[in-house]
Amino acid sequence: MKSSKHNYLGLIICLYTGIRLGELLALTWDDIDFNKKYLYIKKTSYTLREDKKKVFIVESLKTKKSNRVIPLPDKIINLLSIYKKNSSCEYIIHTRTKTMVETRSYQRTFESVLNKCKIKHYNFHALRHTFATRALELGMDINTLSEILGHTNVAITLNRYAHSLLEYKIQEMNKIVQIL
């Protein structure tokens, strides 16, 4: 992976895991178990401005359910392995000077990719929604999805993604017509 494109890795991670932006930017190599193929989500980050200086804050997550273990597909583990070999920074996503990436800066990276691909503007959280919607479309059960997303209960997941379930229900009902 070219060094100028190294931060695009974060977009792929979010698309395949549904993690939040702050969780992504707080990830260090210690948060990945390459043998078990697990991603541990234990912290989040954000940026403050104090006396015209950027201050990076890394803190624990708000709820127990937000702390989670996400199994990673082989494709992502392989990509991360390649990237780790070329990395000399503790953070998976980092600046050229090996420091933490500012939240707004990474949002601009996402916007730049959307522009290059001629995709209309979406906020960064759209990657999380895309992951969840596709997971439901592929038949992931709601309990598993809720745990992967770190929701405090299944009702939150259902409320946010019920429209995806409705589309799935329509497809399933159309299958009955084919049998009858």
Phi, psi and omega in degrees: 000129180297143182297328180290343181250008188300329182284350174294339177306323180298324178295320179294315179303313181295320181294329182264353182231338182076016181286158181281161182301312180299324178293319178300310186290342177271351184295134171242168181298335178292345180276000179242128172258103184290332179286313180277345182066047181243146171247124180261122177257110186232349186208168177222166180222158172203168184243134174244158173247121177231123181051047178063017177243147175279133176238123180268126181248128173240125182218167179290162184284162187292321185232162177298323181292335178291331173285120186207166177243126181245119175294138181254137175295153180307319181302319181285319177301316179297317179297315179296322179299315179298315182294320182298323180301330182260007184256140175237023182239147179290330180276140179292315176254124185209169178278174177297335180267016174067033175246170180296147180271136177289141182307309182296323179297319180288328174298322177294325176300315179298315179299322179296318178296317178300315179299315180297327180270002181057044176254138181299163184295132170226153174281165186301326181299343178300331177296321178294316180293322178297314178303310183297316181297314180294322178299317178294318179299329180274000175097012177296134180288152188295327179295315179297313180299316180301318178293317179297321180284343180079025177286147182291335174204165184295331182300323178298314180297315180298317181296323183280331188238020180300326179299325178292322179293324179297316177299320179295318179298320179297315178300316181294321179294325177293333176295323180297320179301320180295325181282319183282000000 
